[in-house]
Amino acid sequence: MTYHPLPSAFTAPASKSDLSLVRLLRFTALVVPLAAAAQPMMAYVPALLSRHYGIPLATLGMLFLVGQVINSLLDPLIGTLSDRTESRFGRRRPWILGGGVLFIVGSAMLFFPPVGVSTVWVGAGVLLYYLGTSAMGTTFMAWSGEASGDYHQRTRIASMFTLFSSCGLVVALVLPAIADQLRPGDGPLRLTLFGTLVLATAVPGLWLSLTAMPDRSPPALERHLSFRASLAAVLGNALLLRVLAADAAVTAGQGVRTGLLLFIVTFYLGRPEWAAGMFLFQYSFGILSAPIWQRVGLALGKARAAVLAELVQSAINLGLLFLTADRFWLMLVLALLQGLSQGSGNLMLRSIVSDIADQHRLATGEDRVGLYFSVFSISVKLGGALSVGIALPLVASFGFDPKAAVNTPEALHGLLLVFAAGPALAHAVAAGLMLGFPLDAKRHSEIRRQLEARDSVAAAALVPAE
């Protein structure tokens, strides 16, 4: 294989001065449409297409399930291919741009369906949406890991991702309330508002992110590796597997809480009027979590901050065991605290993936950041699947039935137990997995020093002699 060097502007990681606040804000702009589309696409689009456009609910469920499966299968393939891509525009930009176009077209088809929309139209929209999300999201995460080689700057980048994601999610959650005030029960209006938000942020977001900074490609010794080598690079990396397992546990805990929150508010606390508002209440405080935990990460280091974050969230969830119907104030307090710690563990773990990729490149010469971020996204989806697959059957085994007019005290107690203890246990497991994690700031600084020295030698060897 012949290595084709890229222009010199693409061969060094960004320095601290490269990552000004304005540059970082521009770079992370693409997070907003991704977050703004994700929650409505799962929580609202299938229900509204079924109720107002006549698409069978079972058909919609199958279409979105197939889309999720395709999305999951494509992530590692796209991550590997983007690692291998060489072009005058960089290796991540072409994938993000192409994926962004598919994302925009698919979103437009689903959020702005024509009158008499067919199943074929919806299926095509779902396919394009998930193809675009995978191509754009996976490579964008990988690029974020390459935007800086500095240990703490990577925490700053990940915290900005968390902040923008929270902002996009909060705005998306406000839209149904606006629609209900304008025209209650108007499903097409909800879809229009969701779609307008997504498209209005996706087009400028693509431009801002793609032009914010160079798409650098490190002079790796060898990037074109086989599938078997890619699999070995994942399964043979003990630190990566620890982070993936921890993130799956974090996501599972979050999924249990999210999946059961409406049941707790409606049935256990008897406050159905707060069923949707509780999400908005919690996620609104989540906007503050990114700057808080960025400072914690800078002070303690990413791994220790992740442990602290997971122990805090475990304690908050254990506090839910003391909920009673007349202690709604406690639910509000714990939701506020949950919001302030929202995504804290995910933030640190996502930032650590870049450091692990650096260590792997130093040891092997293989540049695998795209692959590693793609399997990281799979761990997120695996955690979400585990939460649904375990929590819902478990609460049903306690006798809870959301269709029943009245649930027994035992069933409601079982619901609370799973809602509180399940996430508490999951977050505690994540903390245990990250305890004593050896790749800290000092070790990573030495890795970067050796990489930069080796890369300088490699770059010099590519310069033709005078």
C-alpha positions in Angstrom: 0.0 0.0 0.0 1.4 3.4 -0.9 0.8 6.2 1.6 -0.2 9.5 0.1 0.8 12.4 2.3 -1.8 15.1 2.9 -0.9 18.8 2.9 1.1 20.0 5.9 -1.9 21.8 7.4 -3.5 18.4 8.0 -0.6 16.6 9.7 -0.6 18.0 13.3 -3.2 17.9 16.0 -4.8 21.2 16.9 -3.0 23.2 19.4 -4.7 24.9 22.4 -4.7 28.2 20.6 -6.6 26.6 17.7 -9.5 25.8 20.0 -10.7 29.2 20.8 -14.3 29.4 22.1 -15.6 30.7 18.8 -13.9 27.9 16.9 -15.2 25.3 19.3 -18.7 26.7 19.2 -18.7 26.5 15.4 -17.3 23.0 15.4 -19.9 21.6 17.7 -22.9 23.3 16.0 -23.8 20.0 14.2 -24.6 18.4 17.6 -27.8 20.5 17.8 -29.7 19.1 14.9 -28.6 15.5 15.7 -30.0 15.9 19.3 -33.0 17.8 18.1 -34.0 15.0 15.7 -33.2 12.0 17.9 -35.8 12.4 20.7 -38.8 13.4 18.4 -37.9 10.7 15.9 -38.3 7.9 18.5 -40.9 9.4 20.9 -43.3 11.3 18.5 -42.9 10.5 14.8 -44.1 6.9 14.8 -47.1 7.8 17.0 -48.1 10.8 14.9 -47.6 9.0 11.6 -49.9 6.2 12.8 -52.6 8.5 14.4 -52.8 11.2 11.8 -51.6 9.6 8.6 -52.9 6.1 8.9 -49.7 4.1 8.8 -50.1 0.9 10.8 -48.3 1.1 14.2 -46.9 -2.4 13.8 -45.5 -1.5 10.4 -43.9 1.7 11.8 -42.4 -0.3 14.6 -40.8 -2.7 12.2 -39.5 0.1 9.9 -37.9 1.9 12.8 -36.4 -1.3 14.2 -34.9 -2.2 10.9 -33.5 1.4 10.7 -31.9 1.1 14.1 -30.4 -2.3 13.2 -28.9 -0.9 10.0 -27.6 2.1 11.9 -25.9 -0.1 14.5 -24.4 -2.4 11.8 -23.1 0.5 9.8 -21.3 2.3 12.6 -18.2 0.2 12.8 -18.0 -0.1 9.0 -18.2 3.6 8.5 -15.8 4.2 11.3 -13.3 1.9 9.7 -13.8 3.3 6.2 -13.4 6.9 7.4 -10.1 5.9 9.0 -9.0 4.7 5.6 -10.3 7.7 3.6 -7.7 10.0 1.9 -8.9 13.0 0.0 -8.0 16.6 -0.6 -10.8 17.6 1.8 -9.6 15.3 4.6 -10.9 11.9 5.7 -13.9 12.9 7.9 -15.4 15.8 5.9 -16.6 13.8 2.9 -18.5 11.4 5.2 -20.0 14.1 7.3 -21.2 16.1 4.3 -22.6 13.0 2.5 -24.2 11.8 5.7 -25.6 15.3 6.4 -27.3 15.4 3.0 -29.0 12.0 3.7 -29.9 13.1 7.2 -31.6 16.3 5.9 -33.5 14.5 3.1 -34.6 11.7 5.4 -35.7 14.2 8.1 -37.6 16.2 5.6 -39.5 13.2 4.4 -40.5 12.1 7.9 -41.2 15.5 9.5 -43.0 16.9 6.4 -45.0 13.9 5.1 -47.3 14.6 2.2 -51.1 14.0 2.4 -51.8 10.3 1.9 -48.2 9.4 2.6 -47.4 5.8 1.8 -45.5 3.1 3.7 -42.8 3.1 1.0 -42.3 6.9 1.5 -41.9 6.4 5.3 -39.6 3.4 4.8 -37.4 5.4 2.5 -37.3 8.3 4.9 -36.4 6.1 7.8 -33.6 4.4 5.8 -32.1 7.8 4.6 -32.4 9.2 8.1 -30.5 6.4 9.8 -27.9 6.1 7.0 -27.3 9.8 7.3 -27.1 9.7 11.1 -24.6 6.9 11.1 -22.4 8.4 8.4 -22.5 11.9 9.9 -22.6 11.1 13.6 -19.9 8.4 13.8 -17.3 10.4 11.7 -18.2 13.6 13.5 -17.4 12.0 16.9 -14.2 10.6 15.5 -13.2 14.1 14.2 -14.0 15.5 17.6 -11.4 13.1 19.1 -8.8 14.3 16.6 -9.5 18.1 17.1 -6.9 18.2 19.8 -4.2 16.0 21.2 -4.3 17.6 24.6 -5.8 15.6 27.4 -7.8 18.4 29.0 -8.8 20.0 25.7 -10.5 16.8 24.8 -12.6 17.1 28.0 -13.5 20.7 26.9 -14.6 19.5 23.5 -16.7 16.6 25.0 -18.3 19.0 27.5 -19.3 21.4 24.6 -20.9 18.4 22.8 -22.9 17.7 26.0 -23.9 21.3 26.3 -25.2 21.6 22.7 -26.9 18.2 22.9 -28.8 19.3 26.0 -29.8 22.6 24.3 -31.1 20.8 21.3 -33.0 18.4 23.4 -34.6 21.0 25.6 -35.8 23.1 22.6 -37.2 19.9 21.0 -39.1 19.1 24.3 -40.6 22.7 24.4 -42.1 22.3 20.9 -44.9 19.9 21.8 -46.0 22.4 24.5 -46.0 25.2 22.0 -48.1 23.1 19.6 -50.6 22.3 22.3 -51.0 26.0 23.0 -51.5 26.9 19.4 -53.7 24.0 18.2 -54.2 21.1 20.7 -54.1 17.7 19.2 -52.7 18.9 15.9 -50.2 16.1 15.1 -49.1 17.6 11.7 -48.3 20.9 13.4 -46.0 19.0 15.9 -44.2 17.3 13.0 -43.8 20.7 11.2 -42.3 22.3 14.3 -39.9 19.4 14.9 -38.9 19.4 11.2 -38.4 23.2 11.1 -36.1 23.0 14.1 -34.0 20.2 12.6 -33.7 21.7 9.1 -33.1 25.2 10.4 -30.1 24.0 12.5 -28.8 21.2 10.2 -28.0 23.3 7.1 -26.0 26.0 8.9 -24.7 23.4 11.4 -23.1 21.4 8.6 -21.4 24.5 7.2 -20.2 25.8 10.6 -18.8 22.4 11.6 -17.2 21.5 8.3 -15.4 24.9 8.1 -14.4 25.3 11.7 -11.0 23.7 11.6 -8.7 21.5 9.4 -9.6 17.9 9.0 -6.2 16.6 10.0 -5.0 13.2 9.2 -2.0 11.9 11.3 0.8 10.2 9.3 0.0 6.8 10.6 2.3 4.0 9.6 -0.5 1.9 8.1 -4.2 2.6 8.0 -5.6 0.0 5.5 -6.1 -2.9 7.7 -8.3 -6.0 7.4 -11.6 -6.7 9.1 -9.8 -9.3 11.3 -7.2 -6.7 12.3 -10.0 -4.2 13.1 -11.8 -6.8 15.3 -8.5 -7.6 17.1 -7.9 -3.9 17.6 -11.2 -3.7 19.5 -11.3 -7.0 21.4 -7.6 -6.9 22.2 -7.7 -3.5 23.8 -8.5 -4.0 27.5 -8.8 -0.3 28.3 -11.3 0.2 25.4 -13.4 -2.7 26.6 -13.5 -1.2 30.1 -14.7 2.1 28.8 -17.3 0.4 26.5 -18.6 -1.7 29.4 -18.8 1.3 31.6 -20.6 3.4 29.0 -23.1 0.6 28.4 -23.8 0.4 32.1 -24.3 4.2 32.2 -26.6 4.2 29.3 -28.6 1.3 30.7 -29.1 3.1 33.9 -30.2 6.3 32.1 -32.5 4.2 29.9 -34.3 2.6 32.9 -34.9 6.0 34.4 -36.1 7.5 31.2 -38.3 4.5 30.3 -40.1 4.4 33.6 -40.2 8.1 34.5 -43.7 8.7 33.0 -45.1 5.6 34.9 -43.6 6.9 38.2 -45.0 10.4 37.8 -48.4 9.2 36.5 -49.1 6.1 38.5 -46.9 6.2 41.6 -47.0 9.9 42.4 -50.4 10.4 40.9 -49.4 13.6 39.0 -50.2 12.9 35.3 -50.2 16.6 34.5 -46.4 16.5 35.1 -45.9 13.5 32.8 -44.2 15.5 30.0 -43.1 18.4 32.1 -40.8 16.3 34.3 -38.6 15.6 31.3 -38.4 19.3 30.4 -37.7 20.2 34.1 -34.8 17.7 34.3 -33.2 18.4 30.9 -33.4 22.2 31.4 -31.0 21.8 34.3 -28.9 19.5 32.2 -27.7 22.5 30.2 -25.7 23.5 33.3 -24.1 20.0 33.7 -21.5 20.4 30.9 -19.6 23.4 32.4 -19.9 22.0 35.9 -18.4 18.6 35.0 -15.9 20.1 32.6 -14.3 21.8 35.6 -14.5 18.6 37.6 -12.7 16.7 34.8 -10.0 19.4 34.6 -9.4 19.2 38.3 -9.5 15.4 38.9 -8.7 14.0 35.5 -11.2 12.2 33.3 -11.3 8.7 34.8 -11.6 10.0 38.4 -14.3 12.5 37.4 -16.2 9.6 35.7 -16.0 7.6 38.9 -17.3 10.6 40.9 -20.0 11.3 38.4 -21.3 7.7 38.5 -21.3 7.6 42.3 -23.2 10.9 42.5 -25.8 9.6 40.1 -26.0 6.3 41.9 -26.7 8.2 45.2 -29.3 10.4 43.5 -31.2 7.3 42.2 -31.0 5.6 45.6 -32.7 8.8 47.0 -35.7 7.9 44.8 -36.4 5.0 47.1 -37.8 7.5 49.6 -40.4 8.8 47.2 -44.0 8.7 48.3 -47.2 10.2 46.8 -47.0 13.1 49.2 -43.3 13.8 48.6 -43.6 15.2 45.1 -41.1 17.9 46.3 -38.5 15.2 46.7 -39.0 14.1 43.0 -38.4 17.7 41.9 -35.3 18.1 44.0 -33.8 14.8 42.7 -34.8 15.6 39.1 -32.9 18.9 39.5 -29.8 17.1 40.9 -30.1 14.5 38.1 -30.2 17.3 35.6 -27.0 18.9 37.0 -25.2 15.5 36.7 -26.8 14.6 33.4 -24.4 13.1 30.9 -21.4 13.6 33.2 -20.1 10.1 33.0 -20.8 9.9 29.2 -18.8 13.1 28.8 -15.7 11.7 30.4 -15.9 8.3 28.8 -16.3 9.7 25.3 -13.2 11.9 25.9 -11.2 9.0 27.1 -11.8 7.1 23.8 -9.5 9.5 22.0 -6.7 8.9 24.5 -7.1 5.1 24.1 -6.8 5.6 20.3 -3.5 7.5 20.9 -2.1 4.7 23.0 -3.1 2.2 20.4 -1.5 4.2 17.6 1.8 4.5 19.6 1.9 0.8 20.2 0.9 -0.4 16.7 1.1 2.4 14.2 -2.6 1.9 13.5 -4.9 4.9 13.4 -8.2 3.5 14.8 -9.9 6.6 16.2 -12.9 6.2 13.8 -13.3 2.6 14.6 -13.1 3.2 18.3 -15.7 5.9 18.3 -18.0 3.7 16.2 -17.9 0.9 18.7 -18.4 3.4 21.4 -21.7 4.4 19.8 -22.7 0.8 19.6 -22.1 0.5 23.4 -24.6 3.4 23.8 -27.2 1.6 21.8 -26.5 -1.6 23.6 -27.1 0.0 26.9 -30.4 1.5 25.7 -31.5 -1.9 24.4 -30.6 -3.5 27.7 -32.6 -1.0 29.7 -35.8 -1.6 27.7 -35.3 -5.4 27.6 -34.8 -5.7 31.3 -36.7 -3.0 33.0 -40.1 -3.4 31.3 -40.4 -7.2 31.8 -39.2 -6.7 35.4 -41.8 -4.2 36.4 -44.4 -6.4 34.7 -43.3 -9.3 36.8 -44.1 -7.2 39.9 -47.7 -7.0 38.6 -47.5 -3.4 37.2 -49.8 -2.8 34.3 -50.1 0.7 32.7 -53.4 -0.2 31.2 -55.0 -1.1 34.5 -57.3 1.3 36.1 -55.7 0.6 39.5 -52.4 -1.0 40.3 -51.8 -2.8 43.6 -49.4 -1.3 46.2 -47.1 -4.2 45.6 -47.0 -3.5 41.9 -46.3 0.2 42.5 -43.6 -0.6 45.0 -42.0 -2.9 42.5 -42.1 -0.1 39.9 -40.4 2.3 42.3 -37.8 -0.4 43.2 -36.8 -0.9 39.5 -36.9 2.8 38.8 -34.6 3.7 41.7 -32.4 0.7 42.3 -31.9 -0.3 38.7 -30.1 2.9 37.7 -28.3 3.1 41.0 -26.8 -0.3 40.5 -25.9 0.4 36.8 -24.1 3.6 37.7 -22.3 1.9 40.6 -21.1 -0.8 38.2 -19.8 1.9 35.8 -17.9 3.6 38.7 -16.3 0.2 39.6 -15.2 -0.4 36.0 -13.4 3.0 35.9 -11.9 2.8 39.3 -8.1 2.8 39.1 -8.1 3.5 35.3 -4.4 3.8 34.4 -4.5 6.2 31.4 -4.3 9.6 33.2 -3.1 13.0 32.1 0.5 12.2 32.9 0.6 9.0 31.0 -1.3 10.5 28.0 1.2 13.5 27.9 4.0 11.0 27.5 2.1 9.1 24.8 1.5 12.4 22.9 5.2 13.4 23.2 6.3 10.1 21.7 3.7 10.2 18.9 4.6 13.8 17.9 8.3 12.8 17.8 7.6 9.8 15.6 5.2 11.7 13.4 7.8 14.4 12.9 10.3 11.8 11.7 7.6 10.2 9.4 6.7 13.6 8.0 10.3 14.5 7.4 10.9 11.3 5.5 8.1 12.2 3.1 9.7 15.5 2.1 11.6 15.1 -1.1 15.3 15.9 -1.0 16.4 19.1 -2.6 
